[in-house]
Amino acid sequence: MTTDTTGAIERTTPGATPGRAPGGKPATTGRGFEITSHAVLAIWCVIIVAPLLWTLMSSFKTSKEIFASPFSPPKHWGFSNYVEAWSGSGIGRSFVNTVIVVGCALVIVMVLGAMCAYVLSRYRFPGARAIYYLMLAGLTFPIFLAIVPLFFVLQNFGLLNTLPGLTITYVAFALPFTVFFLYPFFGALPDEVSEAADLDGAGEWTKFFRIMLPMAKPGMASVATFNFLGLWNQFLLPVALNTTEDNYVLTQRMASFASQAGYAVNFGALFAGVVITVVPVLVVYVIFQRQLQGSVSQGTMK
């Protein structure tokens, strides 16, 4: 007669101690850390999301309802505040101006920044390091110190208080960060791909735009998102260099709207304007969040 004892054999991970994780730490320690981290993230999520939801709810209320009961839902749901904000307060025109300025500046700075980072990271020529360090120096220079020189430069070129002048200023403002961010991405691309393109007879333009640039897609998406956020929310440069009311961008218009009449402001329309300002940022993040995650994972794998 034989006895089957296989069911009584305790299967453990080699080197592991009962009641401990494979790494040697008590299992309760990892569980406690997981619970604590999730609790902190939940609290942080509430801190971030609650003001956004309150702003969205308030955008459907009248000023009287907001002051009478700030946290209660509106009595009537409608888009009258959005119509007032878009047309009556001039936010619609400022929204279009912002899209034009930020869109053009983003395209220009991404093309120029990618080209500059590609050349500096993959080609060796006299002065390459000096140019790169000068780009980095642009990140350390406070923008408010450049306001006065920028004012006179744009004035001499006839671009002061114009959308093209503001666009060029945005490009100059975002270019150093773009080069700094893309430099390691292009430097880490395999040399074998570039050499294979050279053997196939590809020119420099073809190799850059059709081979190397698509390989740096995660980095391009990430820096484009960061630049979009920074330029969309820019306030100091427009206030100093774009004082014509017809050319106001969103940040200027919102500041003017909030301070035009003190407590007589239509706060429902003001909150509607805030929602109009925030929605494009959320849309851009939702669209490019996978690229952002890809760039982070790519950076940790190098």
C-alpha beads as a LAMMPS data file, in Angstrom:
LAMMPS data file: protein, C-alpha beads

302 atoms
301 bonds

1 atom types
1 bond types

-500.0 500.0 xlo xhi
-500.0 500.0 ylo yhi
-500.0 500.0 zlo zhi

Masses

1 110.0

Atoms # bond

1 1 1 0.000 0.000 0.000
2 1 1 1.318 3.455 -0.914
3 1 1 0.435 6.732 0.658
4 1 1 0.144 9.879 -1.424
5 1 1 1.882 12.620 0.508
6 1 1 2.228 15.130 -2.328
7 1 1 -0.793 17.074 -1.085
8 1 1 0.872 17.578 2.266
9 1 1 4.053 19.008 0.842
10 1 1 4.192 22.733 1.408
11 1 1 5.294 24.561 -1.687
12 1 1 7.377 27.617 -0.880
13 1 1 9.544 29.868 -2.911
14 1 1 13.215 28.906 -2.624
15 1 1 14.916 31.151 -0.103
16 1 1 11.618 32.547 1.231
17 1 1 10.576 32.449 4.860
18 1 1 6.948 31.716 5.799
19 1 1 5.125 34.966 6.532
20 1 1 7.665 36.989 4.561
21 1 1 7.767 38.308 1.047
22 1 1 10.336 36.810 -1.408
23 1 1 12.575 39.845 -0.790
24 1 1 12.855 39.027 2.913
25 1 1 10.552 41.796 4.191
26 1 1 7.372 40.993 6.143
27 1 1 4.327 40.766 3.894
28 1 1 2.442 43.163 6.159
29 1 1 4.992 45.907 5.431
30 1 1 4.297 45.846 1.705
31 1 1 0.567 45.676 2.321
32 1 1 0.691 48.655 4.673
33 1 1 2.697 50.697 2.191
34 1 1 0.212 49.873 -0.560
35 1 1 -2.766 50.942 1.554
36 1 1 -1.036 54.166 2.633
37 1 1 -0.012 55.095 -0.910
38 1 1 -3.517 54.464 -2.227
39 1 1 -5.025 56.563 0.561
40 1 1 -2.647 59.451 -0.171
41 1 1 -3.399 59.242 -3.900
42 1 1 -7.140 59.204 -3.202
43 1 1 -6.854 62.324 -1.015
44 1 1 -4.704 64.046 -3.621
45 1 1 -7.227 63.140 -6.345
46 1 1 -10.046 64.690 -4.311
47 1 1 -7.983 67.861 -3.750
48 1 1 -7.416 68.191 -7.505
49 1 1 -10.809 67.103 -8.856
50 1 1 -13.119 68.779 -6.322
51 1 1 -12.267 72.392 -7.329
52 1 1 -12.677 71.481 -10.999
53 1 1 -16.092 69.956 -10.409
54 1 1 -17.134 72.928 -8.264
55 1 1 -16.050 75.336 -11.017
56 1 1 -17.969 73.329 -13.604
57 1 1 -21.110 73.323 -11.445
58 1 1 -20.812 77.043 -10.693
59 1 1 -20.573 77.833 -14.401
60 1 1 -24.261 76.902 -14.706
61 1 1 -25.398 79.101 -11.790
62 1 1 -26.191 82.771 -11.451
63 1 1 -24.116 85.068 -9.250
64 1 1 -26.967 85.167 -6.736
65 1 1 -27.047 81.373 -6.499
66 1 1 -23.281 81.179 -6.118
67 1 1 -23.254 83.575 -3.145
68 1 1 -26.434 82.155 -1.573
69 1 1 -25.428 78.487 -1.720
70 1 1 -21.957 77.860 -3.196
71 1 1 -22.076 74.049 -2.998
72 1 1 -25.659 73.375 -4.078
73 1 1 -26.463 72.433 -7.677
74 1 1 -27.998 75.077 -9.946
75 1 1 -31.770 75.397 -10.085
76 1 1 -31.788 75.539 -13.867
77 1 1 -29.162 73.926 -16.092
78 1 1 -28.443 76.030 -19.136
79 1 1 -25.671 77.470 -21.282
80 1 1 -26.554 81.144 -20.931
81 1 1 -23.365 81.788 -18.935
82 1 1 -21.263 80.218 -21.681
83 1 1 -22.973 82.363 -24.314
84 1 1 -22.376 85.472 -22.211
85 1 1 -18.731 84.545 -21.631
86 1 1 -18.050 83.669 -25.277
87 1 1 -19.791 86.612 -26.931
88 1 1 -20.541 89.306 -24.372
89 1 1 -17.204 89.219 -22.547
90 1 1 -14.989 88.765 -25.607
91 1 1 -13.600 85.391 -24.524
92 1 1 -14.479 83.899 -27.911
93 1 1 -12.215 86.324 -29.778
94 1 1 -9.449 85.852 -27.220
95 1 1 -9.817 82.069 -27.524
96 1 1 -9.264 82.294 -31.285
97 1 1 -6.246 84.571 -30.767
98 1 1 -4.777 82.124 -28.277
99 1 1 -5.276 79.170 -30.610
100 1 1 -3.575 81.042 -33.454
101 1 1 -0.620 82.252 -31.386
102 1 1 -0.024 79.038 -29.423
103 1 1 -0.651 76.782 -32.432
104 1 1 1.761 78.640 -34.714
105 1 1 4.371 78.997 -31.979
106 1 1 4.119 75.306 -31.100
107 1 1 4.632 74.152 -34.690
108 1 1 7.599 76.480 -35.217
109 1 1 9.306 75.684 -31.924
110 1 1 8.870 71.929 -32.344
111 1 1 10.386 71.944 -35.835
112 1 1 13.275 74.251 -34.937
113 1 1 13.865 72.610 -31.563
114 1 1 13.916 69.102 -33.034
115 1 1 16.348 70.125 -35.759
116 1 1 18.642 71.883 -33.301
117 1 1 18.600 69.009 -30.799
118 1 1 19.231 66.459 -33.572
119 1 1 22.252 68.296 -34.960
120 1 1 23.765 69.068 -31.558
121 1 1 23.367 65.504 -30.286
122 1 1 24.510 63.537 -33.342
123 1 1 27.059 65.727 -35.124
124 1 1 30.434 66.868 -33.874
125 1 1 31.629 70.272 -35.054
126 1 1 33.475 73.210 -33.466
127 1 1 31.199 75.169 -31.153
128 1 1 28.542 72.465 -30.750
129 1 1 28.968 72.248 -26.982
130 1 1 29.039 76.038 -26.683
131 1 1 25.736 76.319 -28.550
132 1 1 24.179 73.653 -26.340
133 1 1 25.311 75.381 -23.149
134 1 1 24.006 78.693 -24.436
135 1 1 20.648 76.992 -24.931
136 1 1 20.775 75.749 -21.355
137 1 1 21.642 79.258 -20.181
138 1 1 18.353 80.395 -21.677
139 1 1 16.553 78.200 -19.133
140 1 1 18.226 79.974 -16.219
141 1 1 17.472 83.513 -17.416
142 1 1 14.388 84.952 -15.648
143 1 1 11.798 85.956 -18.214
144 1 1 10.861 89.190 -16.448
145 1 1 14.413 90.492 -16.923
146 1 1 13.966 90.220 -20.690
147 1 1 10.681 92.139 -20.848
148 1 1 12.230 95.574 -21.439
149 1 1 14.695 94.438 -24.178
150 1 1 11.916 92.424 -25.841
151 1 1 9.648 95.464 -25.767
152 1 1 12.129 97.644 -27.640
153 1 1 13.126 94.883 -30.078
154 1 1 9.515 94.245 -31.079
155 1 1 8.860 97.983 -31.247
156 1 1 11.790 98.534 -33.610
157 1 1 10.583 95.743 -35.880
158 1 1 7.005 97.015 -35.839
159 1 1 5.737 93.840 -34.131
160 1 1 4.719 95.285 -30.779
161 1 1 1.067 94.632 -29.843
162 1 1 0.652 92.176 -32.722
163 1 1 -0.061 88.460 -32.805
164 1 1 3.002 87.666 -34.992
165 1 1 5.242 89.478 -32.509
166 1 1 3.755 87.506 -29.624
167 1 1 4.179 84.279 -31.597
168 1 1 7.883 84.941 -32.201
169 1 1 8.348 85.741 -28.509
170 1 1 6.664 82.471 -27.532
171 1 1 8.999 80.572 -29.871
172 1 1 12.058 82.178 -28.307
173 1 1 10.692 81.494 -24.835
174 1 1 10.058 77.752 -25.460
175 1 1 13.044 76.901 -27.675
176 1 1 15.701 76.312 -24.942
177 1 1 13.511 73.845 -23.044
178 1 1 12.613 72.022 -26.269
179 1 1 16.281 71.555 -27.219
180 1 1 17.194 70.520 -23.675
181 1 1 14.391 67.927 -23.567
182 1 1 14.948 66.423 -27.031
183 1 1 18.755 66.349 -26.886
184 1 1 19.001 63.020 -24.984
185 1 1 16.247 61.430 -27.102
186 1 1 18.064 62.002 -30.371
187 1 1 21.413 61.151 -28.780
188 1 1 20.107 57.746 -27.659
189 1 1 18.846 56.689 -31.091
190 1 1 20.865 53.776 -32.540
191 1 1 23.641 54.689 -34.939
192 1 1 22.930 51.560 -36.993
193 1 1 19.662 53.040 -38.269
194 1 1 21.377 56.246 -39.378
195 1 1 24.171 54.292 -41.067
196 1 1 21.653 52.078 -42.865
197 1 1 19.873 55.181 -44.167
198 1 1 23.190 56.529 -45.439
199 1 1 23.891 53.246 -47.249
200 1 1 20.458 53.437 -48.887
201 1 1 21.301 56.876 -50.237
202 1 1 18.940 58.894 -48.017
203 1 1 19.723 62.582 -47.793
204 1 1 19.972 64.476 -44.519
205 1 1 16.454 65.894 -44.782
206 1 1 14.962 62.518 -45.646
207 1 1 16.870 60.789 -42.865
208 1 1 15.749 63.341 -40.292
209 1 1 12.059 63.708 -41.178
210 1 1 11.284 60.130 -42.267
211 1 1 13.540 58.040 -40.030
212 1 1 14.992 59.788 -36.982
213 1 1 12.098 62.105 -36.128
214 1 1 9.456 59.312 -35.979
215 1 1 11.767 57.326 -33.686
216 1 1 11.745 60.241 -31.226
217 1 1 7.945 60.411 -31.252
218 1 1 7.497 59.872 -27.462
219 1 1 9.866 62.711 -26.666
220 1 1 8.252 64.974 -29.270
221 1 1 4.784 64.329 -27.851
222 1 1 5.961 64.973 -24.307
223 1 1 7.748 68.246 -24.988
224 1 1 4.874 69.410 -27.213
225 1 1 2.455 68.846 -24.333
226 1 1 4.673 70.690 -21.851
227 1 1 5.152 73.583 -24.276
228 1 1 1.432 73.768 -24.942
229 1 1 0.650 73.995 -21.235
230 1 1 3.284 76.663 -20.654
231 1 1 2.317 78.807 -23.653
232 1 1 -1.439 78.435 -23.162
233 1 1 -1.159 79.684 -19.561
234 1 1 1.437 82.391 -20.301
235 1 1 0.465 85.717 -18.732
236 1 1 3.526 87.925 -18.229
237 1 1 4.609 88.134 -21.879
238 1 1 1.161 89.024 -23.299
239 1 1 0.535 91.632 -20.601
240 1 1 3.813 93.420 -21.376
241 1 1 3.996 92.961 -25.151
242 1 1 0.373 92.721 -26.314
243 1 1 -1.681 95.585 -24.876
244 1 1 -4.127 96.032 -27.759
245 1 1 -7.489 94.779 -26.526
246 1 1 -8.485 93.249 -29.874
247 1 1 -5.371 91.031 -29.684
248 1 1 -5.895 89.855 -26.115
249 1 1 -5.216 86.193 -25.406
250 1 1 -7.234 84.165 -22.908
251 1 1 -5.143 84.899 -19.828
252 1 1 -5.391 88.642 -20.460
253 1 1 -9.115 88.482 -21.150
254 1 1 -9.825 86.455 -18.009
255 1 1 -7.848 88.893 -15.857
256 1 1 -9.653 91.836 -17.416
257 1 1 -13.038 90.152 -17.011
258 1 1 -12.427 89.310 -13.349
259 1 1 -11.346 92.840 -12.413
260 1 1 -13.564 95.007 -14.599
261 1 1 -16.340 95.720 -12.046
262 1 1 -15.403 94.254 -8.665
263 1 1 -18.387 92.528 -7.061
264 1 1 -20.609 93.403 -10.037
265 1 1 -18.925 90.702 -12.131
266 1 1 -21.162 88.002 -13.554
267 1 1 -19.496 85.166 -11.658
268 1 1 -21.457 82.498 -13.506
269 1 1 -20.033 83.755 -16.809
270 1 1 -16.616 84.084 -15.179
271 1 1 -16.644 80.418 -14.149
272 1 1 -17.856 79.517 -17.640
273 1 1 -14.836 81.359 -19.045
274 1 1 -12.574 79.390 -16.712
275 1 1 -14.074 76.139 -18.007
276 1 1 -13.559 77.281 -21.616
277 1 1 -9.926 78.026 -20.764
278 1 1 -9.280 74.707 -19.004
279 1 1 -11.035 72.318 -21.411
280 1 1 -8.389 72.508 -24.213
281 1 1 -5.660 71.663 -21.695
282 1 1 -7.565 68.583 -20.508
283 1 1 -8.250 67.505 -24.087
284 1 1 -4.576 67.775 -25.042
285 1 1 -3.537 65.759 -22.001
286 1 1 -6.108 63.026 -22.662
287 1 1 -4.953 62.739 -26.280
288 1 1 -1.233 62.593 -25.480
289 1 1 -1.232 60.781 -22.144
290 1 1 -0.147 57.492 -23.730
291 1 1 2.786 59.237 -25.381
292 1 1 3.736 60.795 -22.044
293 1 1 3.669 57.393 -20.377
294 1 1 5.701 55.950 -23.247
295 1 1 8.375 58.603 -22.904
296 1 1 8.669 57.970 -19.165
297 1 1 8.956 54.195 -19.591
298 1 1 11.468 54.663 -22.411
299 1 1 13.574 56.888 -20.171
300 1 1 13.576 54.358 -17.325
301 1 1 14.633 51.529 -19.647
302 1 1 17.746 53.328 -20.899

Bonds

1 1 1 2
2 1 2 3
3 1 3 4
4 1 4 5
5 1 5 6
6 1 6 7
7 1 7 8
8 1 8 9
9 1 9 10
10 1 10 11
11 1 11 12
12 1 12 13
13 1 13 14
14 1 14 15
15 1 15 16
16 1 16 17
17 1 17 18
18 1 18 19
19 1 19 20
20 1 20 21
21 1 21 22
22 1 22 23
23 1 23 24
24 1 24 25
25 1 25 26
26 1 26 27
27 1 27 28
28 1 28 29
29 1 29 30
30 1 30 31
31 1 31 32
32 1 32 33
33 1 33 34
34 1 34 35
35 1 35 36
36 1 36 37
37 1 37 38
38 1 38 39
39 1 39 40
40 1 40 41
41 1 41 42
42 1 42 43
43 1 43 44
44 1 44 45
45 1 45 46
46 1 46 47
47 1 47 48
48 1 48 49
49 1 49 50
50 1 50 51
51 1 51 52
52 1 52 53
53 1 53 54
54 1 54 55
55 1 55 56
56 1 56 57
57 1 57 58
58 1 58 59
59 1 59 60
60 1 60 61
61 1 61 62
62 1 62 63
63 1 63 64
64 1 64 65
65 1 65 66
66 1 66 67
67 1 67 68
68 1 68 69
69 1 69 70
70 1 70 71
71 1 71 72
72 1 72 73
73 1 73 74
74 1 74 75
75 1 75 76
76 1 76 77
77 1 77 78
78 1 78 79
79 1 79 80
80 1 80 81
81 1 81 82
82 1 82 83
83 1 83 84
84 1 84 85
85 1 85 86
86 1 86 87
87 1 87 88
88 1 88 89
89 1 89 90
90 1 90 91
91 1 91 92
92 1 92 93
93 1 93 94
94 1 94 95
95 1 95 96
96 1 96 97
97 1 97 98
98 1 98 99
99 1 99 100
100 1 100 101
101 1 101 102
102 1 102 103
103 1 103 104
104 1 104 105
105 1 105 106
106 1 106 107
107 1 107 108
108 1 108 109
109 1 109 110
110 1 110 111
111 1 111 112
112 1 112 113
113 1 113 114
114 1 114 115
115 1 115 116
116 1 116 117
117 1 117 118
118 1 118 119
119 1 119 120
120 1 120 121
121 1 121 122
122 1 122 123
123 1 123 124
124 1 124 125
125 1 125 126
126 1 126 127
127 1 127 128
128 1 128 129
129 1 129 130
130 1 130 131
131 1 131 132
132 1 132 133
133 1 133 134
134 1 134 135
135 1 135 136
136 1 136 137
137 1 137 138
138 1 138 139
139 1 139 140
140 1 140 141
141 1 141 142
142 1 142 143
143 1 143 144
144 1 144 145
145 1 145 146
146 1 146 147
147 1 147 148
148 1 148 149
149 1 149 150
150 1 150 151
151 1 151 152
152 1 152 153
153 1 153 154
154 1 154 155
155 1 155 156
156 1 156 157
157 1 157 158
158 1 158 159
159 1 159 160
160 1 160 161
161 1 161 162
162 1 162 163
163 1 163 164
164 1 164 165
165 1 165 166
166 1 166 167
167 1 167 168
168 1 168 169
169 1 169 170
170 1 170 171
171 1 171 172
172 1 172 173
173 1 173 174
174 1 174 175
175 1 175 176
176 1 176 177
177 1 177 178
178 1 178 179
179 1 179 180
180 1 180 181
181 1 181 182
182 1 182 183
183 1 183 184
184 1 184 185
185 1 185 186
186 1 186 187
187 1 187 188
188 1 188 189
189 1 189 190
190 1 190 191
191 1 191 192
192 1 192 193
193 1 193 194
194 1 194 195
195 1 195 196
196 1 196 197
197 1 197 198
198 1 198 199
199 1 199 200
200 1 200 201
201 1 201 202
202 1 202 203
203 1 203 204
204 1 204 205
205 1 205 206
206 1 206 207
207 1 207 208
208 1 208 209
209 1 209 210
210 1 210 211
211 1 211 212
212 1 212 213
213 1 213 214
214 1 214 215
215 1 215 216
216 1 216 217
217 1 217 218
218 1 218 219
219 1 219 220
220 1 220 221
221 1 221 222
222 1 222 223
223 1 223 224
224 1 224 225
225 1 225 226
226 1 226 227
227 1 227 228
228 1 228 229
229 1 229 230
230 1 230 231
231 1 231 232
232 1 232 233
233 1 233 234
234 1 234 235
235 1 235 236
236 1 236 237
237 1 237 238
238 1 238 239
239 1 239 240
240 1 240 241
241 1 241 242
242 1 242 243
243 1 243 244
244 1 244 245
245 1 245 246
246 1 246 247
247 1 247 248
248 1 248 249
249 1 249 250
250 1 250 251
251 1 251 252
252 1 252 253
253 1 253 254
254 1 254 255
255 1 255 256
256 1 256 257
257 1 257 258
258 1 258 259
259 1 259 260
260 1 260 261
261 1 261 262
262 1 262 263
263 1 263 264
264 1 264 265
265 1 265 266
266 1 266 267
267 1 267 268
268 1 268 269
269 1 269 270
270 1 270 271
271 1 271 272
272 1 272 273
273 1 273 274
274 1 274 275
275 1 275 276
276 1 276 277
277 1 277 278
278 1 278 279
279 1 279 280
280 1 280 281
281 1 281 282
282 1 282 283
283 1 283 284
284 1 284 285
285 1 285 286
286 1 286 287
287 1 287 288
288 1 288 289
289 1 289 290
290 1 290 291
291 1 291 292
292 1 292 293
293 1 293 294
294 1 294 295
295 1 295 296
296 1 296 297
297 1 297 298
298 1 298 299
299 1 299 300
300 1 300 301
301 1 301 302
